[in-house]
């Protein structure tokens, strides 16, 4: 029997814990779990907790946690992804797959060819939605630490404040990715659906980024992070 695993956005420990209403509804009404069913919880601290359902009601679910243990080890390569904002499900896909591939931070980027405009309340809702996408990906892939989803930034601001030992900007007409000494931290910049302009690539290079391409074919904005992060984890991470 597969052990159900859930993220809880409050510190956990051995003992009884009531679950948030949304999770209580999902467990009781969607999964139709019952008292005594085993569960595994994590709170993003790197720790995991096993226990069982103590109480299952329509609006209240309580768990009894009896065992704490170290969660999945994170990649030694700390990765910050600057992802150009894209429409529809493309951004969700990029965040989901980047989480599965071990990214530590994601910043949605406003650039010249970005067709997405977010303001005020809508921006807050999208940020919460993206964080839930990352949480769901962690629940599925076994990660015990949830990546940080930063509020969207203008490209110029992200370039100014992003620190990493190795910084790469993907560009389809750049030279192929060359060998670099193994870094401890990496920043990846990936453009939106229309790509980055030449001026934006030059600005990234002026901020210490190396322009690189991953192969002969132009990748979609949601495909590029999957390929880039896979290559990075293979070269310098835990693949």
C-alpha positions as CSV (number, residue, x, y, z in Angstrom):
1,X,0.0,0.0,0.0
2,X,1.4,3.4,-1.1
3,X,1.9,5.8,1.9
4,X,0.0,9.1,1.4
5,X,2.4,12.0,1.8
6,X,1.3,15.6,2.4
7,X,3.0,19.0,3.0
8,X,1.9,21.1,6.0
9,X,2.8,24.7,6.2
10,X,3.4,24.8,9.9
11,X,6.3,23.3,12.0
12,X,5.7,19.6,12.8
13,X,6.9,17.4,15.7
14,X,5.9,14.1,17.4
15,X,2.4,14.3,18.7
16,X,-1.1,15.3,17.6
17,X,-1.6,17.8,14.8
18,X,-4.9,19.1,13.3
19,X,-4.6,19.6,9.5
20,X,-5.6,22.8,7.7
21,X,-9.1,22.8,6.3
22,X,-8.2,22.3,2.7
23,X,-6.1,19.2,3.4
24,X,-8.7,17.9,5.8
25,X,-11.3,18.2,3.0
26,X,-9.0,16.5,0.5
27,X,-8.2,13.6,2.9
28,X,-11.7,13.0,4.1
29,X,-13.9,13.9,1.0
30,X,-11.6,13.2,-2.0
31,X,-9.3,10.4,-0.9
32,X,-11.9,9.1,1.6
33,X,-9.2,8.0,4.1
34,X,-10.3,6.6,7.4
35,X,-9.0,6.7,11.0
36,X,-6.0,4.6,11.4
37,X,-4.7,5.0,7.9
38,X,-1.0,5.7,7.7
39,X,0.3,9.1,6.5
40,X,3.6,10.9,6.0
41,X,4.0,14.6,6.5
42,X,6.7,17.2,5.8
43,X,6.9,20.9,6.6
44,X,9.7,22.0,4.3
45,X,12.4,21.9,7.0
46,X,14.0,18.8,5.6
47,X,12.4,16.5,8.2
48,X,9.8,13.9,7.5
49,X,7.2,12.5,9.9
50,X,5.2,9.3,9.8
51,X,2.0,8.6,11.7
52,X,-1.6,7.8,11.3
53,X,-5.0,9.5,11.1
54,X,-6.4,9.9,14.6
55,X,-9.6,11.7,13.7
56,X,-11.3,12.0,10.3
57,X,-14.4,14.3,10.1
58,X,-16.0,16.4,7.3
59,X,-14.2,19.5,8.4
60,X,-11.5,18.3,10.9
61,X,-8.7,15.8,10.4
62,X,-6.1,15.1,13.1
63,X,-3.0,13.1,12.7
64,X,-0.8,11.4,15.4
65,X,2.8,11.6,14.4
66,X,5.0,8.9,15.9
67,X,8.3,8.9,14.0
68,X,10.6,11.7,12.7
69,X,13.4,11.1,10.2
70,X,15.7,13.0,7.8
71,X,14.1,13.6,4.5
72,X,15.5,13.4,1.0
73,X,18.9,14.9,0.6
74,X,19.1,18.0,-1.6
75,X,21.4,18.3,-4.5
76,X,24.8,19.8,-3.6
77,X,24.2,22.3,-6.5
78,X,22.1,25.3,-5.4
79,X,20.2,26.5,-8.5
80,X,18.3,29.8,-9.0
81,X,16.1,29.8,-12.1
82,X,15.0,33.1,-13.7
83,X,12.1,32.0,-15.8
84,X,10.6,34.3,-18.4
85,X,6.8,34.6,-17.7
86,X,4.7,32.7,-20.1
87,X,1.0,32.3,-20.7
88,X,-1.4,29.5,-19.6
89,X,-0.1,26.3,-18.3
90,X,3.4,26.8,-19.6
91,X,4.6,28.6,-16.4
92,X,3.0,25.9,-14.3
93,X,4.8,23.2,-16.3
94,X,8.1,25.0,-15.9
95,X,7.7,25.4,-12.1
96,X,6.5,21.8,-11.7
97,X,9.4,20.3,-13.6
98,X,12.0,22.6,-12.2
99,X,10.9,21.5,-8.7
100,X,11.2,17.9,-9.6
101,X,14.7,18.5,-11.0
102,X,15.9,20.0,-7.7
103,X,15.8,23.8,-8.3
104,X,16.1,25.8,-5.1
105,X,14.7,29.2,-6.1
106,X,12.5,30.4,-9.0
107,X,11.9,34.0,-10.0
108,X,9.4,34.7,-12.7
109,X,10.9,37.4,-15.0
110,X,9.3,40.3,-16.9
111,X,11.2,40.9,-20.1
112,X,10.6,42.9,-23.3
113,X,8.8,40.1,-25.1
114,X,6.9,38.9,-22.1
115,X,3.1,38.9,-23.0
116,X,2.0,38.4,-19.4
117,X,1.1,41.4,-17.2
118,X,0.4,40.9,-13.5
119,X,-0.6,43.6,-11.0
120,X,-1.6,43.7,-7.4
121,X,-4.2,41.1,-6.3
122,X,-3.8,39.1,-9.5
123,X,0.0,38.9,-9.0
124,X,-0.5,37.7,-5.4
125,X,-3.0,35.0,-6.5
126,X,-0.6,33.8,-9.2
127,X,2.3,33.6,-6.7
128,X,0.2,31.5,-4.3
129,X,-0.8,29.3,-7.2
130,X,2.8,28.8,-8.3
131,X,3.8,27.9,-4.8
132,X,1.1,25.3,-4.6
133,X,2.3,23.9,-7.9
134,X,5.8,23.5,-6.4
135,X,4.3,22.0,-3.2
136,X,2.4,19.4,-5.2
137,X,5.5,18.6,-7.2
138,X,7.4,18.0,-3.9
139,X,4.7,15.8,-2.6
140,X,4.9,13.7,-5.7
141,X,8.7,13.5,-6.2
142,X,9.7,13.0,-2.6
143,X,11.5,16.3,-1.9
144,X,11.4,17.4,1.7
145,X,12.3,21.0,1.0
146,X,10.0,23.3,-1.1
147,X,11.8,25.7,-3.5
148,X,11.3,29.4,-2.9
149,X,9.0,31.0,-5.5
150,X,9.9,34.7,-5.5
151,X,7.6,37.5,-6.7
152,X,8.0,38.4,-10.3
153,X,10.8,40.9,-11.1
154,X,11.9,43.0,-14.0
155,X,14.8,41.4,-15.8
156,X,17.1,44.3,-15.0
157,X,16.4,44.0,-11.2
158,X,16.9,40.2,-11.2
159,X,20.3,40.6,-13.0
160,X,21.3,43.2,-10.5
161,X,20.6,41.2,-7.4
162,X,21.2,37.6,-8.4
163,X,24.3,36.0,-7.0
164,X,25.8,32.7,-8.0
165,X,29.2,31.2,-8.7
166,X,28.2,30.4,-12.2
167,X,25.6,32.3,-14.2
168,X,24.2,31.1,-17.5
169,X,21.7,32.7,-20.0
170,X,20.3,30.4,-22.6
171,X,20.3,31.8,-26.1
172,X,19.8,29.8,-29.3
173,X,22.5,31.5,-31.3
174,X,25.2,31.4,-28.6
175,X,28.1,29.0,-28.5
176,X,27.4,25.5,-27.2
177,X,27.6,25.1,-23.4
178,X,31.3,24.6,-22.6
179,X,32.9,22.9,-19.7
180,X,33.0,24.9,-16.5
181,X,34.6,24.1,-13.2
182,X,32.0,22.5,-10.8
183,X,30.2,25.4,-9.1
184,X,28.5,25.3,-5.8
185,X,25.7,27.6,-7.0
186,X,24.2,28.3,-10.4
187,X,21.8,30.8,-11.9
188,X,19.9,30.0,-15.1
189,X,18.2,32.7,-17.1
190,X,15.6,31.5,-19.6
191,X,13.5,33.8,-21.8
192,X,9.7,33.9,-22.4
193,X,7.9,32.5,-25.4
194,X,9.4,35.1,-27.8
195,X,12.9,34.7,-26.3
196,X,15.2,37.3,-25.0
197,X,16.2,40.2,-27.2
198,X,19.9,40.7,-28.1
199,X,20.0,43.7,-25.8
200,X,18.8,41.6,-22.9
201,X,21.4,38.9,-23.6
202,X,24.0,41.6,-23.7
203,X,22.7,43.0,-20.4
204,X,22.9,39.5,-18.8
205,X,26.5,39.1,-20.1
206,X,27.3,42.5,-18.6
207,X,26.0,41.2,-15.2
208,X,28.4,38.2,-15.4
209,X,26.3,35.7,-17.3
210,X,27.7,33.4,-19.9
211,X,25.6,32.9,-23.0
212,X,25.1,29.2,-23.9
213,X,22.9,27.0,-26.0
214,X,22.1,23.3,-25.3
215,X,21.8,21.9,-28.8
216,X,20.9,22.6,-32.4
217,X,17.2,23.0,-31.9
218,X,15.3,26.0,-30.4
219,X,13.5,24.8,-27.3
220,X,10.2,26.1,-26.1
221,X,10.2,28.3,-22.9
222,X,8.7,25.4,-20.8
223,X,11.0,22.8,-22.3
224,X,14.3,24.8,-21.8
225,X,14.3,24.6,-18.0
226,X,13.8,20.8,-18.1
227,X,16.8,20.3,-20.4
228,X,19.0,22.9,-18.7
229,X,18.4,21.6,-15.2
230,X,18.9,18.0,-16.3
231,X,22.2,18.9,-17.9
232,X,23.3,20.9,-14.8
233,X,22.4,18.1,-12.4
234,X,24.2,15.6,-14.6
235,X,27.4,17.8,-14.8
236,X,27.5,19.3,-11.3
237,X,24.6,18.0,-9.2
238,X,23.2,14.6,-8.1
239,X,22.3,12.9,-11.3
